Amino acid sequence: STSIKKLPVKRFMRRNFAVVTPKETAQDALEKILMNDQNLLPVVDEDRKLLGVITKKDIYRAYYHAIEDIYLW
């Protein structure tokens, strides 16, 4: 059996990954994450150059803070 230590990353790499642009909303990002069963979304520019990533946790945290601001202030 092959050891996990020797398996190349390319063997697990996903090529069809949903992405988001900086102009899209947190709601857009959350929908893409959930519809595509991803934990994170690459954030890309119009040339599909990687700018960063946004995670499901990032979006949930933003929603939590928004709700907290509404109800606590």
Helices and strands as residue ranges (DSSP letters): G 4-6, G 9-11, H 26-35, E 40-44, E 50-55, H 56-72
